[in-house]
Amino acid sequence: MSAPTSRTAIVTGSARGIGAATARRLAADGFAVAVLDLDEAACKPVVEEIEAAGGKALAVGVDVSDEQSAGAAVQRVADELGAPTVLVNNAGITRDNLLFKMSVADWDSVMNVHLRGSFLMSRATQKYMTEAKWGRIVNLSSTSALGNRGQANYSAAKAGLQGFTKTLAIELGKFGVTVNAIAPGFIETDMTAATAERIGVTFEQFTEAAAKQIPVGRTGKPEDIANTVSFLVGEGAGFVSGQVIYVAGGPTD
């Protein structure tokens, strides 16, 4: 079931990868989509693609970790696209290193984008959702929340998002707002390509090795996550809230 054209969705970190695939999918589902990323110009190709397919989209530059920037971005979306009642907190960065080599700056920057950013964006959009008595927030966690060598900062942030998700689900449920998290496994993105480069193997070698460890026998695509977001923000998922869905091609620990 498609969403009414009057509904507006915000997807952070959507100039590429999982975010871009999610923006395209939600536009196909009938949402007006705000494509948010640090560099507004980088969002334009995604917006143009959505518009070429007959959808409605807006490119907005934002630093989600900055209170003023996040608030201004949400206000601009409300003014130009309509009140946002769907938020996908996808923006994220990695600053991987073993604990003894990890700088405070590397810890803080990852925490600020993932956790502070999701808090600021959720706080800024929730008023539109509670006023509408309908809303959907989807936070992007990760299988790294279960622990991953060299990612103390990223793992802690992604685990934190799960607690954040469950708390918002409790607070916002009475207003018709559901809040869920998706924890992707190995997804083929620029981020995983950078990991392959960091450990000194080709991306093809990296994905082949990963696929051998995944029960369904393949690595994930950004569209696999976008499809799950589509379900969670739809009318049919109104009784699903406070959940962490691992989209990883098999069971997780």
C-alpha positions, 0 to 999 in steps of 0.5 A: 500500500502506497503512502499518501502523497502528502506524507514527507520522509527525511532520510539522513546520509542519503547522498549514496549507499543505503541512504540513497537506496532508501530515499529512492524506495520511499519516493517509489512508495509515494513519499515526498523525500528530503535527501539530507547529507553533509554536502547538499550538492552530493544529494542532487543526483539522488533528487534528480533520479527521484524526480525523473521517475515522477517523485518529489524530492528535496536536497538539504545539506546538514550536519546532523551532529550540530543542533542549529544545523539539524533544526534548520534542516528539519524546518526547511523540509517542513516549509518546502516539502511538508511536515515530516512524519517519517525519519530514517536516521542513516547518517554515519561515519567510521573511524576504526582503530584498536582501542590503544590507538583510538583518539578521543577525536575519533571516538567523539566524531563517531558518537556525535554523528550516530548518537547525537545526530539521531537524537537531534533529528528525532527531537526536531521531527517528533513534534510533526509526528505527534501533531499528526498522530502518526509517525515512523522513526527508523534508526540504522544500527549494525551487527557491529553493535554485538562487538567488532574488533577495531570498532569500539566507537562504532560498536558502542554508538550502534548499540546505543542506538538500540537503547535509544530506539526502545526508549523512543518507542515507549515515549512516542507510542501513544501518539501513533508513532513507531520507532524501530532499528535495522541492524545491517550485516555486510552490505556492499557500500562505499563504507565496506569498500573502504574497510577492504582497502584498509585491511589490504584486500580487493573489494571482490576478495572482501565480499567473496570471503564475507559471502562464505560466512553468510547463510544465504550465500551472498552479501547484502545490497543497499536495496535489502535495507531499503526494502526493510525500511519500506515495510517499517514505515508503512501502514502494515507495520503499525504494531511493530515498535521498539524492535531491532531487526537484523538484516544480515542474511542469517541469524546473529548472536 
